[in-house]
Amino acid sequence: MPQIARCEHVNLWRGQTRILDNINWTVSLGQHWVVLGPNGAGKTSLVDMLAGRIYPSQGSVRVLDETLGRVEIAEIRQRVGYSSPVLSAQIPGEERVERAVLSAVWGMTASWREQYEDIDLARANSLMEMFEVSHLKEREFYTLSQGEKQRVLVARALMIDPEMLVLDEPAAALDLGGRELLLGGLSELARDPKSPVMVMVTHHLEEIPPGFTHALAMKEGKVFAAGPVEMVLTSEILSEMYGLPLHVSHLEGRFSARMVS
Ligand SMILES: Nc1ncnc2c1ncn2[C@@H]1O[C@H](COP(=O)(O)OP(=O)(O)OP(=O)(O)O)[C@@H](O)[C@H]1O
C-alpha cells in the first residue's frame, strides 16, 4: 500500500520539554486515522507536522513523498487539507462564507480581490452542499454558530482537492445535531475510495465517523497504541491509557465509552 505519511523517530522539543518522544507512525493510502489521547499528549503537535505547520526537532517526517525541511512548505500545504481551531480564528469575521471556502484555493485565510474560475465556484458549492452549509454562503463567518463554522472549515479544507485531509478536533463544542451532520459528511467521505486519506484528532469515541479504519492512541508524547480501530479502541487499551476503568462499545460502526465501577 503506498505510504501517504511516515514519521520516523520524531521528537519535538519546546525549550527543555520533549513534546513528542520518538514517534514512529505510517499512514497508508486507503486508511483513515483517528488520533486520540489525554490532554497534552501531543496530538495537535503531531498532526500539525503532517499538515506542514511545524517541523520536527529530530527525526524525519515524510508527507506525500516529500520530506519536511527539504521541500517548500507551500508545496505540502497545497496538497494537504487542514482544519483546526487555530485556523478558524484566522478567518476574518466579516468574510462571507462562500469566499472563506474559496480562499483555500489561494492558500490564504482572507480573500483579496482574487478571481475564481467557474470550476472553483462549482466545487465550493458542492462541498458546501455536502456539509449542509450552502444556505449560509452569503453570511459573514463570525455570525455562524460553532457547528456551522466547523462544517464550513471542513468544506474549505477539501477545496484544494487534497491528497490528505488533517482535521484537528472538528467536532469540538458541537451540539448533537451539529456533530451528527459533520460526522455524516465525514463518513460519506470515508466510504468514497476517491477521497483523500483522513487524519482526525478527537477526544471522544462518539465523534469517530464510521469508515475510519485506524487509530493512533497517544500518551505523554509517545505512541501508546496504533493499528486498526477494533484493535486499538478496546476497553483494555483505553482503560490503561486514561487510567480509568472504561468500557468501550462498538455498534453499527460507532464507538462509545463509559466508565464502569
Ligand atoms: N509552543 C509551545 N511551547 C511550549 N509548550 C508547548 C508548545 N506547544 C505545545 N506545547 C505543550 O506540548 C504538549 C502537547 O501539546 P499538544 O497541543 O500537541 O497536545 P494535545 O494532545 O493536542 O492536547 P489537547 O488534547 O489538550 O488539545 C502540551 O503540554 C503543551 O502545553
The ligand as an SDF file (V2000), in Angstrom:
LIG
                    3D

 31 33  0  0  0  0  0  0  0  0999 V2000
    4.9780   26.2460   21.6530 N   0  0  0  0  0  0  0  0  0  0  0  0
    4.9440   25.5170   22.7670 C   0  0  0  0  0  0  0  0  0  0  0  0
    5.7420   25.8230   23.8240 N   0  0  0  0  0  0  0  0  0  0  0  0
    5.7120   25.0800   24.9570 C   0  0  0  0  0  0  0  0  0  0  0  0
    4.9190   24.0110   25.1260 N   0  0  0  0  0  0  0  0  0  0  0  0
    4.1180   23.6700   24.1160 C   0  0  0  0  0  0  0  0  0  0  0  0
    4.0720   24.3900   22.8830 C   0  0  0  0  0  0  0  0  0  0  0  0
    3.1690   23.8080   22.0680 N   0  0  0  0  0  0  0  0  0  0  0  0
    2.6600   22.7710   22.7600 C   0  0  0  0  0  0  0  0  0  0  0  0
    3.2260   22.6950   23.9820 N   0  0  0  0  0  0  0  0  0  0  0  0
    2.9390   21.6850   25.0240 C   0  0  0  0  0  0  0  0  0  0  0  0
    3.0850   20.4210   24.4010 O   0  0  0  0  0  0  0  0  0  0  0  0
    2.1640   19.4960   24.9320 C   0  0  0  0  0  0  0  0  0  0  0  0
    1.3930   18.8580   23.7860 C   0  0  0  0  0  0  0  0  0  0  0  0
    0.5480   19.8460   23.1940 O   0  0  0  0  0  0  0  0  0  0  0  0
   -0.4920   19.4510   22.0690 P   0  0  0  0  0  0  0  0  0  0  0  0
   -1.3370   20.6530   21.8210 O   0  0  0  0  0  0  0  0  0  0  0  0
    0.2360   18.8660   20.9300 O   0  0  0  0  0  0  0  0  0  0  0  0
   -1.3060   18.3170   22.8260 O   0  0  0  0  0  0  0  0  0  0  0  0
   -2.7470   17.7290   22.5370 P   0  0  0  0  0  0  0  0  0  0  0  0
   -2.6430   16.2640   22.7540 O   0  0  0  0  0  0  0  0  0  0  0  0
   -3.2470   18.1860   21.2160 O   0  0  0  0  0  0  0  0  0  0  0  0
   -3.5740   18.3990   23.7090 O   0  0  0  0  0  0  0  0  0  0  0  0
   -5.1520   18.7390   23.8600 P   0  0  0  0  0  0  0  0  0  0  0  0
   -5.8630   17.4350   23.8780 O   0  0  0  0  0  0  0  0  0  0  0  0
   -5.2040   19.4200   25.2030 O   0  0  0  0  0  0  0  0  0  0  0  0
   -5.5360   19.6340   22.7240 O   0  0  0  0  0  0  0  0  0  0  0  0
    1.2940   20.2700   25.9100 C   0  0  0  0  0  0  0  0  0  0  0  0
    1.7570   20.0340   27.2100 O   0  0  0  0  0  0  0  0  0  0  0  0
    1.5030   21.7100   25.5040 C   0  0  0  0  0  0  0  0  0  0  0  0
    1.3760   22.5660   26.6240 O   0  0  0  0  0  0  0  0  0  0  0  0
  1  2  1  0
  2  3  1  0
  2  7  2  0
  3  4  2  0
  4  5  1  0
  5  6  2  0
  6  7  1  0
  6 10  1  0
  7  8  1  0
  8  9  2  0
  9 10  1  0
 10 11  1  0
 11 12  1  0
 11 30  1  0
 12 13  1  0
 13 14  1  0
 13 28  1  0
 14 15  1  0
 15 16  1  0
 16 17  2  0
 16 18  1  0
 16 19  1  0
 19 20  1  0
 20 21  2  0
 20 22  1  0
 20 23  1  0
 23 24  1  0
 24 25  2  0
 24 26  1  0
 24 27  1  0
 28 29  1  0
 28 30  1  0
 30 31  1  0
M  END
$$$$
